[in-house]
Amino acid sequence: MVKLALYVHLEAKPGKEQEVEAFLLGGLPLVEQEPATTAWFALKLGPSSFGIFDAFPDEAGRDAHLNGKVAAALMAKAGELLASPPSINKVDVLAAKLPG
């Protein structure tokens, strides 16, 4: 069961929208290697607005993700691709329906 999540809002720099989208698509194989990341979604919210939503069973899983390869890659590319630093929000999951 998932109890905790992250919502990350990303705003692409003008002209970098496709690069942000490609970055997010490339993150899936890395996240698939994280056993405590129960669910992970890369979102396109608008022409230049993107998001990431991921869910975890506990704080250790969320911390592992925040210290993992996708987060490191995002921070390394943020200055090049994003209009502002990523807005990272730790949230509690009240209810969820997951496959399985």
Secondary structure, DSSP 8 states (H G I E B T S, - for coil): ---EEEEEEEEB-TT-HHHHHHHHHHHHHHHTT-TT--EEEEEE-SSSEEEEEEEESSHHHHHHHHTSHHHHHHHHHHHHHBSS--EEEEEE-S------
